[in-house]
Amino acid sequence: MRTREIAVRAGLKLSEYGLFDAGTNDLIVSETEEQVYDRLGLPWIAPPLREDQGEIEAALDGSLPALVTVDDLKGDLHSHTDLTDGTASLEEMVRAASARGLSYYAITDHAPNLFMQRMTDEKMLAQRERIRALQAEYPGLTLLHGAELNIDPDGEVDWDVGFLSGFDICVASVHSHFTQTPEEMTRRFVRACENPHVHVIGHPMARLIGRRSPVDADWDEVFRCAARTGTAMEIDSFPDRLDLPSDLIRRARRLGVKFAIDTDAHAVGHHRNIRYGVGTAQRGWLTPDDVINTWPLDRLRAFLAKPTP
């Protein structure tokens, strides 16, 4: 709509067929989008940005972001195996991650407070040993042992500090008590972000599109806390999640938050969903530098060494 308004002010007419002279209806350009944008006095604007959210102004002042792409991703920080609710073995999931050409890959099965998953300390420690043994078969892929923790109604998570310190990475997510008041939910997220062993808030809105409404919180307060504590917000790539959504991504980015684009894969085929998460991140104006799993492993590890608040 905004580009059509620019065309009208210039005595032109823009449609899906090309750019025309409004008086004579003669075709001016139509072969490429770049030609159309150039004739309108604009640099080309990537399709995910075309939502009238300031992209025209950014194009005019030269501040359009270089958007993150699937090829920028070096790792995946949230995935599951058949130890909990996944359908594929550890070996199968690692093989799929390697086939994607990733540099690092985190296995983050569910923690014990999600009782239906029947996780125990012994099972998690045994998985850690299996990962260490499997690492020798994948010299080009660093395997990270993590967990998806449960943020309880008060903002606490599974396991004590001693056990949590053994993980390379912890994603923490809301899996219950979805109808807390905005004040309660805000405190819940803030408490989780302030935990030095929580590195990523998984699918923050906890929504399932068409099936479960998002939780309600003071998101700006949550994002300010995440930025202050060095806690990333996840963009979950499942098509029925796409969580965080693009409008909240833009708000979080303005407040200094970093992000993780993850598959949350529960099966080998779920690795293909990453394109949906990246598309959502692009609509949120994210660049590679905004996304912690585009970073080299040494920079990621530095980020994961959260300071104690």
LINSUL-V907610 format. One record per run of one state. SS is the DSSP state (A for helix, B for strand, O for the rest). FROM is the first residue (numbers start at 1). LEN is the number of residues. If there is no record, write none. Layout:
BEGIN
ss: <SS;SS>
from: <FROM;FROM>
len: <LEN;LEN>
END
This chain:
BEGIN
ss: <O;A;O;B;O;B;O;B;O;A;O;A;O;A;O;B;O;A;O;B;O;B;O;A;O;B;O;A;O;A;O;B;O;A;O;B;O;A;O;B;O;B;O;B;O;A;O;B;O;B;O;A;O;B;O;B;O;A;O;B;A;B;A;O;A;O>
from: <1;2;10;12;16;18;22;27;30;33;40;47;50;55;61;67;68;70;73;75;77;79;80;90;100;104;111;115;118;121;136;142;151;161;165;169;174;182;194;200;203;208;209;212;213;219;230;232;237;243;244;246;255;259;263;265;266;268;284;287;288;291;292;295;297;305>
len: <1;8;2;4;2;4;5;3;3;7;7;3;5;6;6;1;2;3;2;2;2;1;10;10;4;7;4;3;3;15;6;9;10;4;4;5;8;12;6;3;5;1;3;1;6;11;2;5;6;1;2;9;4;4;2;1;2;16;3;1;3;1;3;2;8;5>
END
